[in-house]
Amino acid sequence: MQLSIFGVIRGIFSPHSKDREKEITKIQGEDHAYIRGSITDRGPCPGLNSLANQGYLPRDGKNITLPRVEAALMTTLHMDRVLAHTLAIQLKPLCRADGTFDLVDMRRHNVIERDVSFSRLDFRHGDNYTFQPAMFDAMLKDTEPEGLTTVDTLAKTYRRRTQEEKESGAAQLPINLYFVSLVQTVSFLHTAEVGGRMKREVLEEFFREERFPEVVTQNKQTRRLMGLIGMTLRLAVKLWFGGKK
């Protein structure tokens, strides 16, 4: 993450917060039935795609504001203001002069999108946003015998994908995107708030359908920044000191 604590605090208590509260009110009065959007209007992030498919972001994936993203994260995924702002502000480099971005802007390489995805091809392959079932199936094979995804299984997948990239001759991730990749690796496991052990069907619904399952949206336990940082550090320790399992 590339945001100072001062930036987080400034974002929470700035006039920007008024826009966020207005968006929360809008979301609470809107229809959130699941309608799968067209890939032509989507980016490589299954999380933001899911929010659009469920109407928490504009369904056409266009003209999205950062206050709307924050509001969606807080209302749908029960993040506190600090975590919602910290994640939303990472999208600022994608925003146009009017403060909006489209989901297709997420395809821009090495801004938020990066190589070594678990479910998308690299930018060099010409399509860094379309879901790849075979890659996801390989991720499922890395899960525990009961089909559970944990920080341990995510570390296993991360090692495998890194080795695959190395063997293919891909360039290493820039250091800033390396740390972003660690956060992204554990982000859904943290957001799901399922005790660090995610069932296969939850992962399937999220990646294959690009929909947040009810086990996530109806669990109102607050998700906090320190929880995400803690899980990211657990992953880092397993990658750096856990051996090549």
Residue pairs with C-beta under 8 A, 6 or more apart in sequence:
1 86
1 90
1 179
1 180
1 183
2 90
2 176
2 180
3 86
3 89
3 90
7 89
8 82
8 85
8 86
8 89
8 225
11 17
11 85
11 89
12 81
12 82
12 85
16 66
16 67
17 81
19 65
19 67
20 67
20 70
20 71
20 74
21 71
22 67
23 65
23 67
23 68
23 70
23 71
23 72
24 71
24 74
24 75
26 71
27 56
27 71
27 72
27 75
27 76
28 75
30 55
31 55
32 54
32 55
32 56
33 54
33 55
34 53
34 54
34 209
34 211
35 53
35 55
35 59
36 53
36 209
36 210
37 49
37 52
37 53
37 59
37 60
37 61
39 129
39 130
40 104
41 52
41 60
41 61
41 62
41 102
41 103
41 104
42 49
42 52
42 61
42 103
42 104
42 129
42 210
43 49
43 61
43 103
43 104
43 105
43 106
43 107
43 113
43 129
44 106
44 107
44 113
44 117
44 120
44 128
44 129
45 103
45 106
45 112
45 113
46 119
46 131
46 188
46 206
46 207
46 210
47 187
47 188
47 191
48 57
48 69
48 103
48 106
49 61
49 103
49 210
50 206
50 210
50 211
50 212
51 57
51 69
51 72
51 76
51 212
52 58
52 59
52 60
52 61
52 103
53 59
53 210
53 211
54 76
54 211
54 212
56 72
56 75
56 76
57 64
57 68
57 69
57 72
57 103
58 64
58 68
61 102
61 103
61 104
62 100
62 102
62 103
63 100
63 102
64 100
64 101
64 102
64 103
65 99
65 100
66 88
66 89
66 91
66 92
66 95
66 99
69 84
69 87
69 88
69 91
70 81
70 84
70 85
70 88
71 84
73 79
73 83
73 84
73 87
73 88
74 80
74 81
74 84
76 212
76 217
77 191
77 212
77 216
77 217
77 223
78 193
78 219
78 220
78 221
78 222
78 223
79 87
79 191
79 222
79 223
79 224
80 222
80 223
80 224
80 225
82 224
82 225
83 223
83 224
83 225
83 228
86 225
90 112
90 180
91 101
91 112
93 111
93 112
94 101
94 105
94 106
94 108
94 111
94 112
95 101
104 129
106 112
106 113
106 129
107 113
107 128
107 129
109 123
109 128
110 123
110 174
110 177
112 180
113 123
113 128
113 129
114 173
114 177
114 180
114 181
115 122
115 123
115 124
115 165
115 170
115 171
115 173
116 122
116 158
116 161
116 162
116 165
116 170
116 173
116 181
117 128
117 135
117 161
118 135
118 136
118 139
118 157
118 161
118 185
119 131
119 132
119 135
119 136
119 139
119 207
120 127
120 128
120 129
120 130
120 131
120 132
120 135
121 127
121 128
121 130
121 132
121 135
122 128
122 165
122 170
124 170
131 207
131 208
131 210
133 208
136 207
136 208
138 157
138 160
139 157
140 147
140 200
140 203
142 153
142 156
142 157
142 160
143 149
143 153
143 200
144 150
144 152
144 153
147 199
147 200
148 197
148 198
148 199
148 200
149 189
149 197
149 198
149 200
149 203
150 189
150 196
150 197
150 198
151 186
151 189
151 196
151 231
151 234
151 235
151 238
152 238
154 185
154 186
154 189
154 235
155 235
155 238
155 239
155 242
155 245
156 245
157 185
158 181
158 185
158 235
158 239
159 239
159 244
159 245
172 178
173 181
182 232
182 235
182 236
182 239
183 228
183 232
185 232
185 235
186 228
186 231
186 232
186 234
186 235
187 228
188 198
188 203
188 206
189 196
189 198
189 231
190 223
190 227
190 228
190 231
191 216
191 223
192 198
192 202
192 215
192 216
192 219
193 216
193 219
193 221
193 223
194 202
194 215
194 219
196 231
201 213
202 213
202 215
202 216
205 211
205 213
206 212
206 213
206 216
